[in-house]
Amino acid sequence: TEISAGSSVTLSCQLYSYSYTGVSCNDWIRSEGIHLFWVNQAGVKLNISDSRYQISAPGHCIITLNTTLLNEDDNR
C-alpha cells in the first residue's frame, strides 16, 4: 500500500504461544509478566495519552496501533 502524509495507518501485533499444558496465551503472558506495547524509532514507548495514537489491546496477546501520518514522519 502507498503511504503518505494524511494517510491513516493501522498496525497490529499478535503474540502466539504454543503451550503443551493447555494454558492460554493470555494466562501465560499474565503469569510471566509480559506486556506488549508500541515504541517509536528511538525505542521510546508510545504514550497512550498522546492523541495522535489510538492504541487498543483487546487481550494480553494482541495490540493494535492506529495513527495518521504527518509530514515529519517522512513516510515511515
SENU-280732 format. One record per atom (N, C-alpha, C, O): x, y, z; residue in one letter. Coordinates in steps of 0.2 Angstrom, whole numbers. Layout:
// residues N
u,v,w,resn
X,Y,Z,a
...
//
This chain:
// residues 76
u,v,w,resn
4,-6,0,t
0,0,0,t
4,6,0,t
10,6,3,t
2,12,-3,e
6,18,-3,e
4,22,3,e
-2,23,5,e
9,24,6,i
8,29,12,i
10,36,11,i
15,37,7,i
7,40,14,s
9,47,13,s
6,51,19,s
1,49,22,s
8,58,20,a
5,62,25,a
-2,62,24,a
-5,63,19,a
-6,62,30,g
-13,62,30,g
-16,55,29,g
-22,55,30,g
-12,50,28,s
-15,43,27,s
-16,40,34,s
-11,42,38,s
-21,37,35,s
-22,33,41,s
-18,26,41,s
-19,23,36,s
-15,24,46,v
-11,18,46,v
-13,14,52,v
-13,17,58,v
-15,7,51,t
-16,3,57,t
-11,-3,57,t
-11,-6,52,t
-8,-4,62,l
-3,-9,63,l
-6,-14,69,l
-9,-11,74,l
-5,-20,68,s
-7,-25,73,s
-2,-30,74,s
1,-32,70,s
-1,-32,81,c
4,-36,83,c
1,-42,87,c
-3,-40,92,c
2,-48,85,q
-1,-53,90,q
4,-58,91,q
8,-60,87,q
5,-60,98,l
9,-64,100,l
6,-71,101,l
1,-72,104,l
9,-76,98,y
7,-83,98,y
11,-87,103,y
17,-86,103,y
7,-91,107,s
11,-95,112,s
8,-102,111,s
2,-104,111,s
13,-107,110,y
11,-114,109,y
13,-117,116,y
19,-118,117,y
8,-119,119,s
9,-122,126,s
6,-129,125,s
1,-130,123,s
10,-134,128,y
8,-141,128,y
4,-142,134,y
1,-148,135,y
3,-137,139,t
-1,-138,145,t
-8,-136,145,t
-11,-136,150,t
-10,-133,139,g
-17,-131,138,g
-18,-124,141,g
-23,-122,142,g
-12,-120,143,v
-13,-114,146,v
-14,-109,140,v
-10,-109,135,v
-19,-104,140,s
-20,-99,135,s
-14,-94,135,s
-11,-93,140,s
-14,-91,129,c
-9,-86,128,c
-10,-80,133,c
-5,-78,137,c
-16,-78,135,n
-17,-73,139,n
-15,-75,146,n
-12,-71,150,n
-16,-81,148,d
-14,-83,155,d
-7,-84,156,d
-4,-82,161,d
-3,-86,150,w
4,-87,150,w
7,-80,151,w
12,-79,155,w
5,-75,147,i
8,-69,147,i
7,-65,154,i
12,-62,157,i
1,-66,157,r
0,-63,164,r
4,-67,169,r
7,-63,173,r
5,-73,168,s
9,-77,173,s
17,-75,173,s
21,-75,178,s
19,-73,167,e
26,-71,165,e
27,-64,166,e
33,-62,166,e
22,-60,167,g
23,-53,167,g
25,-49,161,g
28,-44,161,g
23,-52,155,i
25,-49,148,i
19,-44,147,i
13,-45,148,i
22,-39,144,h
17,-33,141,h
19,-31,134,h
25,-30,133,h
14,-31,130,l
15,-29,123,l
14,-21,123,l
9,-19,126,l
18,-18,119,f
17,-11,118,f
21,-8,112,f
25,-12,110,f
19,-2,110,w
22,0,104,w
28,5,106,w
27,9,111,w
33,6,102,v
38,11,103,v
39,15,96,v
38,12,91,v
42,21,97,n
44,25,91,n
51,22,89,n
54,17,91,n
54,26,84,q
60,24,81,q
66,24,85,q
71,20,85,q
65,28,91,a
71,29,96,a
70,23,101,a
74,23,106,a
65,19,101,g
63,14,106,g
60,17,112,g
59,13,117,g
57,23,111,v
53,25,117,v
46,23,116,v
43,24,111,v
43,21,122,k
36,18,122,k
31,24,120,k
32,29,123,k
27,22,116,l
22,27,114,l
17,28,119,l
15,23,122,l
15,34,121,n
11,36,126,n
4,36,124,n
2,39,119,n
0,32,128,i
-7,31,126,i
-11,38,126,i
-16,39,123,i
-9,42,130,s
-12,49,131,s
-10,54,126,s
-14,59,125,s
-6,52,121,d
-4,56,115,d
-10,55,110,d
-11,49,108,d
-14,60,109,s
-20,59,105,s
-18,57,98,s
-23,55,94,s
-12,58,96,r
-10,56,89,r
-11,48,88,r
-12,46,82,r
-10,44,93,y
-10,37,93,y
-16,34,96,y
-18,36,102,y
-20,30,93,q
-25,26,96,q
-23,19,97,q
-22,15,92,q
-21,17,103,i
-19,10,104,i
-24,6,108,i
-27,8,113,i
-25,0,105,s
-30,-4,109,s
-27,-11,110,s
-23,-13,106,s
-29,-14,115,a
-26,-20,117,a
-32,-25,120,a
-34,-25,126,a
-36,-28,115,p
-42,-32,117,p
-40,-38,121,p
-45,-41,125,p
-34,-40,122,g
-32,-45,126,g
-24,-44,127,g
-21,-39,125,g
-21,-48,131,h
-14,-48,133,h
-10,-50,127,h
-4,-48,127,h
-13,-53,122,c
-9,-56,117,c
-9,-52,110,c
-6,-54,105,c
-13,-47,110,i
-14,-43,104,i
-14,-36,105,i
-17,-34,110,i
-11,-32,101,i
-11,-25,102,i
-11,-21,95,i
-8,-24,90,i
-15,-16,95,t
-16,-13,88,t
-15,-5,89,t
-16,-2,94,t
-11,-2,84,l
-10,5,84,l
-13,8,78,l
-12,5,72,l
-16,13,78,n
-19,17,73,n
-16,24,73,n
-17,27,79,n
-14,27,68,t
-12,34,68,t
-12,37,61,t
-13,33,56,t
-12,43,61,t
-12,47,54,t
-5,50,53,t
-3,53,58,t
-2,48,48,l
4,50,46,l
5,58,45,l
0,61,43,l
10,61,48,l
12,68,47,l
18,69,42,l
21,64,41,l
18,75,40,n
24,76,35,n
31,75,38,n
35,72,35,n
32,76,45,e
38,75,48,e
39,67,49,e
45,65,51,e
34,63,48,d
36,56,48,d
40,53,42,d
42,48,42,d
40,57,37,d
44,55,31,d
42,49,28,d
46,45,26,d
36,48,28,n
33,41,25,n
35,35,28,n
36,30,25,n
37,35,35,r
39,30,39,r
34,28,44,r
35,23,48,r
//
